[in-house]
């Protein structure tokens, strides 16, 4: 039946899959460093837990992504060094990210990650790659739900303008 009829893990990756996995790993490497830095700025305990969960989730993704690239002979992208821990109180007020800003950044990253995972699933020809991105998508959706709940509870959610129909104004 041809090249696509074998065990999915033995099928070759196509160029789109290689680029998607490689660029995903590169982006994740940057996000880990950024989230470690934002962790130092965070005062809200629930947001700290969500940041920790995000970092752990990204690191789990990275293990899978690195393994696929290595098995397929693709070089790994560069990764910045881990960020040191700092005391929040040592960061000057004008230089400190505020909790609502951190939560908004994390929320935007999760939303972008959902789109990226959906795109990767749709363009994959290897079932194991599509399935892996489906698992990533589920984890990001769960993290996004936690962030939405937190943003609402803290009053950090800034909704877009609401559409009010002229018929609703009566």
N, C-alpha and C positions, 0 to 999 in steps of 0.2 A: 504493500500500500504506500510505500514511499517513506520519506524522512520524518513525517509527522505521525507515524503510526506506532512508534516505539514508546518506551517509558518516557514520560515528559522530562524527567531529569537528564535523560540522555539526548534529548533533542537540542540542537544548537539554539542559542539565543539569537534573535535577530537584532539588527543595529539599534532599533528603537528600544528594545528591552535593555540592551547594554547601556545605552545613554540614559534611560530612565533610572535604572538602578544606580549607576555611577553618580548622576547628578543628585539623586535622592540622598545618597550617602554623603555627598559634599554638603548639601543643605543641612542635613541632620548634624554634621560635625559643627557647623557654625551655630546651629540652634542650641546645642549642648553648651557651648561656651557662653552664648548670650544668656541662656536661662540660669547658668551658674552665677553669672554676674548679677542678673536681676534678683536672684535669690538673696543676695547680700543686701538688696535695697528693700525687700519686702517686710512689712510689719504685720500683716494679717496672717494669723496662724492657719486658717483654712486655705488661703492662697498659697502659703508655703507648702502645704501638703500637696496641692494640685501641681505646683511647680516640680516638686520631687517626683510625683507620678509621671509628669511629662518627660522629665529627664530619664527616668528608668525606662519608660516606654520607647523613647528614641534610642537608647542604648540597646534595648532588645531588638529593635528593628535593625540597627547597625550590625549586630552579630549576624543576622540572616543575610543582609545585603552583602557584607564582606565575604561571607562564605560562598555565596553564588558567584561573585566576581572572581575570587581566588580559584574556584573549581573550573571556571571558564577562561582562566589565564588573562584576566583583565587587571591592570594595575589599579591600586586604590588611590582615591583622591587624598589631598593633604588634609590634616586635621590640626586645629590649633591646640595648644596645651590646655590642660584643665585650669580653671580659674581658682585662685585661692579664696578661702573664706575670709570675710571681713565683717567687722561689727557695723551694724546698720547706723548706730549713733556716731560713728567716726566719719560718715559720709556727710559732707556739708548739705544743708537743706536745699540750696539752689542747684546742687549737682545730683540730687537724689531723685530717682524715678519714684513716682507715687503709686500706691497700690492699684488705683483705677486704671492708670496707664499700663501697668504691668499686665493686669487682667485683660485689657483691651488688646494688647500686643499678642498675648497668648491665644486669645479668642480668634484673632485674625489669622494667626498661624494655623490653628486647628481647621478653620474654614478653608484655607488654601490647601491644607493637607488632604482634606476630604475630596476636593476637586482633583488634586494630583493623583490620589489613589484610584478614583473612578476612571480617570484617563488611562492610567497604567493598566487597570483591569481590562478596559475596552480595547487596548492596542496589543495586548499580550496574545501570543499564539501558544505559548507553553502554559498548560493548565496549572502547574505548580506555581508559576509566577502570578497568574491571575488570582489564584486562591490566596497566596501570600498577601497580595495587595488588598484583597477582600478582608482578611484578618486585620491588616493595618487600619482599614477604613472603619471597621467595627470599633476598634480600640479608640480611634480618634473621635468617633461619634459619641462614645461614652464619656470621654474626657470633655468634649464640647458641651454635653448636657450638664455635667458638673459645674463647668464654668458659667453656663447660662443661669443655673440655679443660684450660684454665688453672686453673680452680677446683679440679679434681681434682688436678692436678699440684702445686699449692701447698698443698693441704690446707685450702682455704677453703670447700669445699662442705659445707653443713650439710644433710644429708638429713632428710626428715621421719621420724617414728617408723616403723619397719618393722613390717609386719603379719606376725606369726608365728602360724600356725595351730596349735591344740592337737595336731594330728597330726604337726606338724614337731618337737615337743619330745621325742619318744621317743628 
